[in-house]
């Protein structure tokens, strides 16, 4: 809890703490990749409940945590909801072209028979 403003804060790695192997691990899971694709397609932050995932709530919580701890997403509380946003700026500075390449490859793979 952030005593200054009474909000709950979640731990995120700094830009310098984001590691390529952690990002690649986070993106290697089909459910997490689906979550990242959803975030990449949205102009706004999305609440956890707005994702239509084929897993239980506890499993989706695990996937959100992996994405947050690897530095792929940023989560913040808004009231009782956790809002999620892609850390595109950080990822693009650290690994230029990686996120766009992964998203494009996932889209191509989805279209393939």
MDTraj code that builds the backbone (N, CA, C; nanometers):
import mdtraj as md
import numpy as np

residues = "UNK UNK UNK UNK UNK UNK UNK UNK UNK UNK UNK UNK UNK UNK UNK UNK UNK UNK UNK UNK UNK UNK UNK UNK UNK UNK UNK UNK UNK UNK UNK UNK UNK UNK UNK UNK UNK UNK UNK UNK UNK UNK UNK UNK UNK UNK UNK UNK UNK UNK UNK UNK UNK UNK UNK UNK UNK UNK UNK UNK UNK UNK UNK UNK UNK UNK UNK UNK UNK UNK UNK UNK UNK UNK UNK UNK UNK UNK UNK UNK UNK UNK UNK UNK UNK UNK UNK UNK UNK UNK UNK UNK UNK UNK UNK UNK UNK UNK UNK UNK UNK UNK UNK UNK UNK UNK UNK UNK UNK UNK UNK UNK UNK".split()
xyz = np.array([
    [0.0846, -0.1183, 0.0000],
    [0.0000, 0.0000, 0.0000],
    [0.0884, 0.1236, 0.0000],
    [0.0558, 0.2187, -0.0850],
    [0.1283, 0.3444, -0.0925],
    [0.0659, 0.4394, 0.0102],
    [0.1376, 0.4617, 0.1191],
    [0.0831, 0.5415, 0.2287],
    [0.0546, 0.6850, 0.1876],
    [0.1274, 0.7363, 0.0901],
    [0.1103, 0.8757, 0.0489],
    [-0.0278, 0.9020, -0.0096],
    [-0.0798, 0.8088, -0.0871],
    [-0.2108, 0.8341, -0.1473],
    [-0.3136, 0.7254, -0.1188],
    [-0.2798, 0.6296, -0.0321],
    [-0.3768, 0.5291, 0.0085],
    [-0.4090, 0.4253, -0.0977],
    [-0.3229, 0.4077, -0.1966],
    [-0.3489, 0.3095, -0.3004],
    [-0.2547, 0.1908, -0.2848],
    [-0.2958, 0.0801, -0.3412],
    [-0.2109, -0.0387, -0.3416],
    [-0.1206, -0.0322, -0.4636],
    [0.0060, -0.0570, -0.4418],
    [0.1016, -0.0543, -0.5518],
    [0.1534, -0.1949, -0.5778],
    [0.1733, -0.2264, -0.7028],
    [0.2275, -0.3553, -0.7430],
    [0.3733, -0.3374, -0.7832],
    [0.4554, -0.4373, -0.7545],
    [0.5974, -0.4314, -0.7890],
    [0.6170, -0.4576, -0.9383],
    [0.6963, -0.3730, -0.9998],
    [0.7324, -0.3864, -1.1410],
    [0.8831, -0.3722, -1.1538],
    [0.9432, -0.4442, -1.2485],
    [1.0855, -0.4212, -1.2706],
    [1.1077, -0.2850, -1.3354],
    [1.2189, -0.2235, -1.3042],
    [1.2550, -0.1012, -1.3751],
    [1.2941, -0.1404, -1.5170],
    [1.3056, -0.0420, -1.6037],
    [1.3468, -0.0713, -1.7412],
    [1.4791, -0.1486, -1.7419],
    [1.5721, -0.1081, -1.6588],
    [1.7043, -0.1712, -1.6559],
    [1.6989, -0.3143, -1.6042],
    [1.5959, -0.3493, -1.5314],
    [1.5844, -0.4838, -1.4755],
    [1.5137, -0.5823, -1.5701],
    [1.4573, -0.5334, -1.6784],
    [1.3872, -0.6211, -1.7731],
    [1.4900, -0.6986, -1.8537],
    [1.4783, -0.8305, -1.8513],
    [1.5732, -0.9182, -1.9182],
    [1.5082, -0.9858, -2.0381],
    [1.5858, -1.0021, -2.1442],
    [1.5354, -1.0641, -2.2657],
    [1.4782, -1.2026, -2.2382],
    [1.5487, -1.2841, -2.1601],
    [1.4999, -1.4198, -2.1356],
    [1.3673, -1.4204, -2.0602],
    [1.3462, -1.3242, -1.9724],
    [1.2185, -1.3145, -1.9018],
    [1.1045, -1.2751, -1.9947],
    [1.1324, -1.1808, -2.0844],
    [1.0317, -1.1369, -2.1816],
    [0.9973, -1.2512, -2.2761],
    [1.0992, -1.3202, -2.3266],
    [1.0743, -1.4317, -2.4177],
    [0.9970, -1.5434, -2.3491],
    [1.0308, -1.5708, -2.2235],
    [0.9553, -1.6714, -2.1481],
    [0.8092, -1.6301, -2.1348],
    [0.7860, -1.5058, -2.0992],
    [0.6483, -1.4579, -2.0813],
    [0.5698, -1.4680, -2.2115],
    [0.6330, -1.4357, -2.3227],
    [0.5643, -1.4375, -2.4518],
    [0.5519, -1.5772, -2.5116],
    [0.6216, -1.6749, -2.4545],
    [0.6209, -1.8099, -2.5117],
    [0.4931, -1.8880, -2.4817],
    [0.4160, -1.8444, -2.3848],
    [0.2928, -1.9150, -2.3499],
    [0.1779, -1.8631, -2.4365],
    [0.0996, -1.9531, -2.4978],
    [-0.0090, -1.9088, -2.5861],
    [-0.1133, -1.8197, -2.5175],
    [-0.1454, -1.8462, -2.3923],
    [-0.2444, -1.7632, -2.3219],
    [-0.1868, -1.6241, -2.2968],
    [-0.0617, -1.6180, -2.2534],
    [-0.0007, -1.4873, -2.2284],
    [0.0180, -1.4099, -2.3582],
    [0.0535, -1.4787, -2.4650],
    [0.0667, -1.4117, -2.5946],
    [-0.0681, -1.3557, -2.6384],
    [-0.1731, -1.4297, -2.6153],
    [-0.3088, -1.3816, -2.6458],
    [-0.3405, -1.2562, -2.5658],
    [-0.3015, -1.2548, -2.4386],
    [-0.3238, -1.1378, -2.3534],
    [-0.2475, -1.0170, -2.4074],
    [-0.1234, -1.0380, -2.4472],
    [-0.0407, -0.9294, -2.5001],
    [-0.0993, -0.8787, -2.6316],
    [-0.1466, -0.9685, -2.7162],
    [-0.2080, -0.9264, -2.8428],
    [-0.3324, -0.8414, -2.8156],
    [-0.4103, -0.8794, -2.7156],
    [-0.5294, -0.8023, -2.6799],
    [-0.4898, -0.6627, -2.6327],
    [-0.3878, -0.6554, -2.5483],
    [-0.3413, -0.5252, -2.4999],
    [-0.2836, -0.4407, -2.6124],
    [-0.2105, -0.5028, -2.7038],
    [-0.1496, -0.4289, -2.8149],
    [-0.2560, -0.3702, -2.9066],
    [-0.3704, -0.4356, -2.9145],
    [-0.4779, -0.3897, -3.0029],
    [-0.5675, -0.2845, -2.9376],
    [-0.5486, -0.2622, -2.8088],
    [-0.6352, -0.1683, -2.7368],
    [-0.5650, -0.0341, -2.7145],
    [-0.6348, 0.0762, -2.7409],
    [-0.5755, 0.2073, -2.7145],
    [-0.5769, 0.2438, -2.5653],
    [-0.6507, 0.1663, -2.4862],
    [-0.6644, 0.1961, -2.3433],
    [-0.6148, 0.0795, -2.2589],
    [-0.5927, 0.1073, -2.1328],
    [-0.5615, 0.0003, -2.0379],
    [-0.6875, -0.0838, -2.0201],
    [-0.6683, -0.2109, -1.9963],
    [-0.7817, -0.3024, -1.9828],
    [-0.7816, -0.3671, -1.8451],
    [-0.9001, -0.3856, -1.7890],
    [-0.9110, -0.4551, -1.6611],
    [-0.8922, -0.6046, -1.6837],
    [-0.8521, -0.6748, -1.5808],
    [-0.8321, -0.8191, -1.5915],
    [-0.9602, -0.8892, -1.6364],
    [-1.0738, -0.8403, -1.5904],
    [-1.2012, -0.9052, -1.6230],
    [-1.2433, -0.8851, -1.7681],
    [-1.1777, -0.7951, -1.8399],
    [-1.2164, -0.7717, -1.9793],
    [-1.1545, -0.8730, -2.0755],
    [-1.0651, -0.9583, -2.0260],
    [-1.0018, -1.0604, -2.1092],
    [-1.0876, -1.1867, -2.1100],
    [-1.1094, -1.2412, -2.2279],
    [-1.1821, -1.3669, -2.2426],
    [-1.0779, -1.4771, -2.2595],
    [-1.0434, -1.5418, -2.1489],
    [-0.9359, -1.6404, -2.1507],
    [-0.9902, -1.7799, -2.1213],
    [-0.9295, -1.8822, -2.1829],
    [-0.9762, -2.0192, -2.1648],
    [-0.9166, -2.0869, -2.0409],
    [-0.8968, -2.0096, -1.9340],
    [-0.8366, -2.0629, -1.8116],
    [-0.9154, -2.0128, -1.6912],
    [-0.8900, -2.0741, -1.5760],
    [-0.9569, -2.0317, -1.4533],
    [-0.9057, -1.8947, -1.4093],
    [-0.9777, -1.8337, -1.3184],
    [-0.9375, -1.7016, -1.2684],
    [-0.8000, -1.7074, -1.2016],
    [-0.7746, -1.8123, -1.1239],
    [-0.6445, -1.8222, -1.0566],
    [-0.5315, -1.8395, -1.1575],
    [-0.5566, -1.9122, -1.2647],
    [-0.4544, -1.9289, -1.3681],
    [-0.4322, -1.7985, -1.4437],
    [-0.5390, -1.7247, -1.4709],
    [-0.5212, -1.5959, -1.5385],
    [-0.4433, -1.4994, -1.4485],
    [-0.4679, -1.5049, -1.3189],
    [-0.3920, -1.4220, -1.2244],
    [-0.2437, -1.4552, -1.2329],
    [-0.2122, -1.5830, -1.2420],
    [-0.0732, -1.6266, -1.2574],
    [-0.0137, -1.5689, -1.3864],
    [-0.0873, -1.5771, -1.4968],
    [-0.0372, -1.5264, -1.6242],
    [-0.0134, -1.3754, -1.6187],
    [-0.1052, -1.3009, -1.5567],
    [-0.0847, -1.1566, -1.5415],
    [0.0414, -1.1290, -1.4596],
    [0.0628, -1.2065, -1.3538],
    [0.1807, -1.1858, -1.2696],
    [0.3097, -1.2123, -1.3482],
    [0.3125, -1.3199, -1.4278],
    [0.4312, -1.3496, -1.5086],
    [0.4600, -1.2343, -1.6050],
    [0.3558, -1.1835, -1.6695],
    [0.3732, -1.0716, -1.7629],
    [0.4234, -0.9465, -1.6904],
    [0.3685, -0.9191, -1.5724],
    [0.4102, -0.8008, -1.4955],
    [0.5529, -0.8155, -1.4455],
    [0.5859, -0.9295, -1.3871],
    [0.7181, -0.9486, -1.3293],
    [0.8284, -0.9552, -1.4350],
    [0.7925, -0.9916, -1.5578],
    [0.8920, -0.9947, -1.6660],
    [0.9098, -0.8574, -1.7296],
    [0.8185, -0.7640, -1.6999],
    [0.8278, -0.6291, -1.7557],
    [0.7497, -0.6094, -1.8839],
    [0.6679, -0.7071, -1.9224],
    [0.5903, -0.6944, -2.0455],
    [0.4693, -0.6029, -2.0256],
    [0.4076, -0.6091, -1.9086],
    [0.2914, -0.5232, -1.8818],
    [0.3120, -0.4445, -1.7540],
    [0.2325, -0.3402, -1.7405],
    [0.2252, -0.2632, -1.6171],
    [0.0830, -0.2780, -1.5656],
    [0.0708, -0.3077, -1.4375],
    [-0.0601, -0.3189, -1.3741],
    [-0.0718, -0.2133, -1.2659],
    [-0.1916, -0.1560, -1.2563],
    [-0.2179, -0.0613, -1.1487],
    [-0.3632, -0.0769, -1.1070],
    [-0.3847, -0.0519, -0.9808],
    [-0.5215, -0.0588, -0.9302],
    [-0.5965, 0.0682, -0.9650],
    [-0.7173, 0.0512, -1.0103],
    [-0.8120, 0.1609, -1.0270],
    [-0.9371, 0.1161, -0.9527],
    [-0.9539, 0.1685, -0.8315],
    [-1.0604, 0.1183, -0.7452],
    [-1.0276, -0.0250, -0.7078],
    [-1.1195, -0.1158, -0.7341],
    [-1.0956, -0.2567, -0.7040],
    [-1.0470, -0.3348, -0.8254],
    [-1.0337, -0.2679, -0.9394],
    [-0.9899, -0.3351, -1.0622],
    [-0.8412, -0.3164, -1.0851],
    [-0.7789, -0.4203, -1.1380],
    [-0.6407, -0.4072, -1.1841],
    [-0.6468, -0.3730, -1.3313],
    [-0.5837, -0.2619, -1.3660],
    [-0.5785, -0.2188, -1.5053],
    [-0.4424, -0.2585, -1.5625],
    [-0.4449, -0.3032, -1.6864],
    [-0.3257, -0.3583, -1.7504],
    [-0.2909, -0.2810, -1.8759],
    [-0.1631, -0.2532, -1.8926],
    [-0.1153, -0.1867, -2.0129],
    [0.0177, -0.2454, -2.0552],
    [0.0394, -0.2494, -2.1820],
    [0.1633, -0.3007, -2.2384],
    [0.2750, -0.1998, -2.2146],
    [0.3919, -0.2463, -2.1776],
    [0.5078, -0.1582, -2.1579],
    [0.5846, -0.1459, -2.2892],
    [0.5133, -0.1067, -2.3926],
    [0.5693, -0.0998, -2.5278],
    [0.6923, -0.0084, -2.5338],
    [0.6850, 0.1082, -2.4713],
    [0.7985, 0.2012, -2.4766],
    [0.9253, 0.1369, -2.4206],
    [0.9134, 0.0743, -2.3039],
    [1.0297, 0.0101, -2.2431],
    [1.0808, -0.1033, -2.3305],
    [0.9910, -0.1865, -2.3799],
    [1.0314, -0.3009, -2.4613],
    [1.0945, -0.2560, -2.5926],
    [1.0397, -0.1518, -2.6539],
    [1.0945, -0.1027, -2.7809],
    [1.2337, -0.0416, -2.7640],
    [1.2593, 0.0225, -2.6505],
    [1.3928, 0.0783, -2.6246],
    [1.4933, -0.0347, -2.5998],
    [1.4524, -0.1319, -2.5194],
    [1.5441, -0.2401, -2.4834],
    [1.5666, -0.3400, -2.5964],
    [1.4585, -0.3742, -2.6665],
    [1.4633, -0.4793, -2.7687],
    [1.3911, -0.4299, -2.8943],
    [1.4534, -0.3383, -2.9690],
    [1.3873, -0.2765, -3.0839],
    [1.3324, -0.3811, -3.1822],
    [1.2049, -0.3668, -3.2138],
    [1.1416, -0.4532, -3.3122],
    [1.0923, -0.5869, -3.2591],
    [1.1333, -0.6253, -3.1391],
    [1.0947, -0.7569, -3.0857],
    [0.9438, -0.7715, -3.0727],
    [0.8810, -0.6775, -3.0036],
    [0.7376, -0.6894, -2.9797],
    [0.6594, -0.6888, -3.1108],
    [0.6923, -0.5982, -3.2004],
    [0.6230, -0.5938, -3.3297],
    [0.6421, -0.7236, -3.4072],
    [0.7624, -0.7793, -3.4032],
    [0.7893, -0.9050, -3.4730],
    [0.7095, -1.0205, -3.4141],
    [0.7050, -1.0277, -3.2827],
    [0.6290, -1.1346, -3.2158],
    [0.4800, -1.1207, -3.2461],
    [0.4279, -0.9994, -3.2396],
    [0.2860, -0.9776, -3.2672],
    [0.2524, -1.0104, -3.4130],
    [0.3385, -0.9710, -3.5052],
    [0.3157, -1.0003, -3.6471],
    [0.3215, -1.1510, -3.6722],
    [0.4163, -1.2194, -3.6104],
    [0.4284, -1.3647, -3.6271],
    [0.3064, -1.4358, -3.5695],
    [0.2567, -1.3892, -3.4560],
    [0.1373, -1.4494, -3.3956],
    [0.0152, -1.4292, -3.4849],
    [0.0039, -1.3129, -3.5459],
    [-0.1082, -1.2868, -3.6367],
    [-0.0991, -1.3756, -3.7599],
    [0.0210, -1.3903, -3.8151],
    [0.0390, -1.4788, -3.9313],
    [0.0048, -1.6228, -3.8955],
    [0.0499, -1.6669, -3.7805],
    [0.0247, -1.8031, -3.7366],
    [-0.1241, -1.8285, -3.7176],
    [-0.1942, -1.7294, -3.6651],
    [-0.3396, -1.7439, -3.6453],
    [-0.4130, -1.7567, -3.7786],
    [-0.3651, -1.6885, -3.8813],
    [-0.4295, -1.6920, -4.0132],
    [-0.3972, -1.8185, -4.0917],
    [-0.2873, -1.8852, -4.0562],
    [-0.2466, -2.0051, -4.1306],
    [-0.3429, -2.1216, -4.1030],
    [-0.3672, -2.2023, -4.2072],
    [-0.4575, -2.3177, -4.1879],
    [-0.3987, -2.4260, -4.1032],
])
top = md.Topology()
chain = top.add_chain()
for i, resn in enumerate(residues, 1):
    res = top.add_residue(resn, chain, resSeq=i)
    for name in ("N", "CA", "C"):
        top.add_atom(name, md.element.get_by_symbol(name[0]), res)
traj = md.Trajectory(xyz[None], top)
